Amino acid sequence: MEKTNIFYIVGIVAVLGIVFMSQQGFFNDFGQVTQAALYGYWAKGTDWASDNAYQPLSAEAQKRGEIIEGEINSGKEKISENVLQKVGDYFSGIADSIVHPGNNSCPVPSE
């Protein structure tokens, strides 16, 4: 057999041994101590992540959110101006056709 196969077999046996031993009542106290230690490390990791990762990311997200909000608002303003212009043109064309019935000032829109 190759060395890698032996390495994998030893790893699988070790994992199965840990799983079997973790189910035994003899290691209950050891498991509780280990769990308490891991919770301490987990709390430290959470604090580190909130201090070093969350704060810079949230500031960057807020900055980019403000930029996107400005772009969206300018886009909405352009759309509303365009719609109002077209509606105004439509109604002025209707009024013009009523005032000047022989003049075709309301051409059919091309599609």
Secondary structure, DSSP 4 states (H G I P E B T S, - for coil): --HHHHHHHHHHHHHHHHHHHHTSGGGHHHHHHHHHHHHHHHHHHHHHIIIIIIHHHHHHHHHHHHHHHHHHHHHHHHHHHHHHHHHHHHHHHHHHHHHSTTS--SPPPP-
